[in-house]
Amino acid sequence: MIRARGLSKTFRVHRKEPGLMGSVRSLFSRKWQQVHALKGLDLDVGAGEIVGLVGANGAGKTTLVKALAGIIHPTSGTAEVLGFVPWQRKNGFRKQIALIMGQKAQLWWDLPAGDGFLLLREIYQIPNDTFKANLAVLAAALRVEDKLNIQIRRLSLGERMKMELIAALLHQPRVVFLDEPTIGLDLAAQRAIREFILEYRRKENPAMILTSHYMEDIEKLCERIVLMRDGELVYDGPVAKMVSSFARHKVLTAHLRAGETGPDGPARPDSAPGEILEWSGASLKLKVDRAQAAAVASHLLQTYPVADLSIDEEDIGTVIEAMLGKGPSP
């Protein structure tokens, strides 16, 4: 469904000189520099996939999404989405894609969402019966049936994001680009939108590309991750493989039985193997080398009154930081 080969994008930007005199000089003689947002990138996404696009600010994630959605023209390279060249922006292409940006709104601030949906029905030429059925299903799935006639500006941020999702999916797109869809939302709204996206993927089977700085979005929604740095792909593969290949540690959490070691509980384990992440007297969380996880687990069971013990992978965000060179080398 989505295929990109050698995709590159270069921007020419003004290099501002520091200080007042620099600002004055730039009025008469500006200095420019080339910024390479994408560098020969290859990517394939099939039907039913949700691919997580991850990287630091400025890595090129949004530029890639905009190129594949046809908003910007690349400097070089080729791309096909549903058999169309995106930046030619043919109607057959635009009717089959959706772009949802957490920081951009397509609905009108002073109008109810329901009025905006009617306009989108006309833009996409959705048959009335299909429109009513799709709207009913989407509104019920997101639990906003009673909010459709309320002005957008009177809705909460989470409710507005749900309306944006409905607006983007009314025409049943086959390719969906999600750029920071949960940014700024509270935990309940994030969870509701993640559950909705998974259910929508199960029913409609679209190809999806998701960018997010929330690692829980990536962990819950994506089986495949694309990691970008300075416009290039650093990793493209399963999330589980990335964690198993690059995570150097395991996290052990032991919940202790109360009342078995005196009224104050066990003493703080200052000599415990590994790094102590949390200690409350009732629970202990350690970060240990992967190879030592089993031995440390055995030590904890023999040394402390353990009621429950879990061994988990290192947080995916820590693994990504290591791969990007911002943390310990993997």
N, C-alpha and C positions, 0 to 999 in steps of 0.2 A: 504493500500500500504506500509506504514511504521509502524512497530510495534517494540517497545523496552521494555524490562522488566528487571528491576534490573541491568541496565547497569552501570558498575563501571570500572574505569581506574586509576591505580596507577603507578606513575613514581618514579624511584629511582634516585635522583639527588645529585650531589656533593655540599656539603655545604662549601663554601669558607671561610677561616679564614682571618680576616683583617690584613693588614700590610705586610711588606716584609717577616718577619719571618714566618708569617702564610702561605704565598705562598711557602716558602722553605719547611716547615713542610709537606704541602699537597703533595709534590713530593714523600714523603716516607710513609706517613700515612694519607690517605684521610678519611674524615668524610662524611657519607651519610645520607640522610633523605628521607622519603617517602612523596610524594606529591599526594594527592587524587584529581585528576582532575574531575572525575565523581563519584558520590556516590549513587548507587542504583536507577538510574533514569528510570522512566516509561514514554513512549511517544507513541502516535498514531497520524498518519497523513493520511488523506484520499485523494482520487483523487479530483483535483480541488481546494484544499486548499493551501493558502500561509500562512505559520505559521512563525511569527516573533520571532526570538530567540534573546533575549536581556539580557545583563548583563555587569558588569564591566570587565575590562581586567583581565584575569585569572579566570573568572567564569566557564570556561569549554565549551564555545560555539563551538569553532573550534575543540576541542577534540571530542565533540559529533558528529559534522558533519563528521569528518574524520573517526570515527568509523562506522557511518551509510553508508559512501561511501566505506568502505572496506580498507581504507588506513592504519589504525592501528587496532590491535587486543585488545579487552577489557580484563581487568583482570578477570572480572566475569560478569554474566548476559547473556541475549539472545537478539537477534534482527533479524527481518526479513524485507527485503525490496523486494517487488514484489515476495514474496515467497522464496527468496534466503537468505542465511546467508552471509552478506556483505563481511566479511574478508576471506571467501573461494574464492572470486574473480573469480567466474565462468564466462565464456564468455557470457552466456545468461544474467547474471546480468549486466556486464559492458557495454553491448550493449544497455541497457535500462535506464542508468542513465547519469547524467552530473554533474560535479563539476566546478563551476566558482568561482575563488578566485581573489578578487580585487588586491591582492599583488603578485600573481603568474601568469606567462604567459605560455601558451602552444604553441603559434605560434612563429616562428623563426624570430629573430630580423632583420636579413639581407635579408629575403625573402619577397616577396609580400604576402599578406593574401591569394590571390587566389591560389598560389602554395601550401600553407599550407592546404587549404581546399581540394585540390586534393589528398594530402596524407591522410587526414582524411577519404575521400571517400573510399580509399583502405583499411584503417584500419578497418572501420566499415562495409565494403562490401555493400555500398549503391548503388543500381542500378543507372545507369547514368541518366536516365530520372528523377528519384526521386531526385537525387542530384541536378540537374540543376533547378528543380522546387523549391526545398527547399531553395537553395541559392538565387534564384531570389526573392522569397517572403521575406526572412529575410533581404537581402540587401536593398530592397525597403522599408521595414518597418522601418529600421534604417537609411535610406537615405545615404547609403555609396556605391551606385552602381558604382560611379566614382572613388572609392578609392581602389578597389580590386587588382589593379596591381601596387600599390605603396608599396615600402618597409615599413615594420612595423615601423622601427626606424624613418621614415620620417613623421609618422602620429602623430597627437596630442594625448594626453592622453585619451580624450573622444573617439576619433576615434579608438584607440587601444582597448579600452574596448568594443566598439561595435563589433569589429572583434572577440574578445574573446567570446562574446555572440553567434555570428554566428557559430564559431567553435564548441561550446558546444552543439548547438541545431540542427546542420545539420542532425543528425541521429534520430531526433524526440524522445528524451528520455521521458519516462513516469514518471521519478522522477528527479527533478532538485534541487541541493544544491547551494545556492548563498551565498558565504561568502564575505561580504563587497563589493558588486559589484559596488558601486558608490564612493568608497573611493578616495579622491583626485580630484574628478571631479568638474568642475564649475557647477553653478546652471542650466544652459541650458542643459548640458549633463546629469546631474542627472535627470532632468524632462523627457528628451527624453527616457532614459533607463527605468524609472518607467512606462511611458506610454506603452513602448514596452512590458515589463513584464506582465502588465495587459492584453494587447491584446493577447499575446501569451497564457496566462492562459485561456482566454475566448475561443480561437480556439482549443487548444490542450488538455486542461483539465489535466495537469500533477499535481502530488503532489509536492509542493515546500516548502523548508525550507530556510528562509532568515535570515542571521545575519547582523546587521548594528548598527553603533553608531550614524547614522543620524536618528533622531526621525521622520523626514518627510517621510523617506522610510517606516517606520513601519506604520505611520498613513495613508499613501496613498495606500499601497499595502496589508496590513494585516487586517483581521477581527479578527484573533485570535493571541494571544501573549503568548509566553512561557518565563517567567522571571527566570533567573538562578543566583544563588549566591553560590560560593565555591563548585561548582559541583553538587548542588542540585536544584530542582525546587522550586521556591518560589510562583509562580502563573502560572496557565495554564487555559486560558479561553478567552472570547471575550474582545477586546480592550475597547469597550464601557462600559462593565460591570466593568472592572478594574478602568476606569476613574470615573464612577459614584459611585463606592464603596470606593475608596481610595482618590479621589481628595477632599480636604477640602475647596477649594476656587473656585470662579467664577471670570472671568475677564470682567469688564464692560468698553466699549469704547464709549465715547460720542464725536461726532463731533459738534462743536458749529457754530451757524450762525454768520457770520462776520458783523461788523458795528452796532450791537444792544446795545453794552455796552461801547461805546466810542472808540476812535482811537486805543487804546492799547489793546482792548479786555477786558475780565473779569479778575479780580484779581486772583492770584494763590490761589487755594482752600486749604490753609494749614490745615483747620479744616475738610476737607472732610472725610466722613466715609470710612474706609478701608485704604489700602496702595496705595499711588500714584506711579504708575509705569512710567507714561509719562505725561508731561504737556508742551504744546507749545503755549497756548493762543488760539489756534484754535481747539485743541482736548485734551481730558482728558482720561487717562486709569487708572482704579482702580482695585486692587485685594481685594475682600471682601469675608467674610464667605459665604458659599453656602446658608445657611438659611436666610441671610440678603440680598441676591441679589435683590429680588423684591422690598424690602423697599428702598434700595439704589437707584435703578433705578427710583423709584417714586420721591425720593428726588432730584435727578439730573434734572429730567424733570420739577420740580417745581422751582428749584433754578437757573438754567442756560438756556440760549437760545439754546436748543439742536435741531440740525437739523437732526441728525441720532444717534441712540443708538443701540449697539449690546451687547449681553451677551454671552460669550464663556466659554468653559471649560478651566481649567488650562492646561498649556502645558504638554504633555504626559511625556516629559523628567523629569519635576519636580515631577510628580507622581511616576515615576519609582525610582528616587533618594530617595524619602520618603519611598517607600516600601523596598528598599535595606538598609535603615538605614543610608543614607548619608545626609538626610535632615530632616525636621520636621517629627515627627511621624504621620502617617496617622490616 
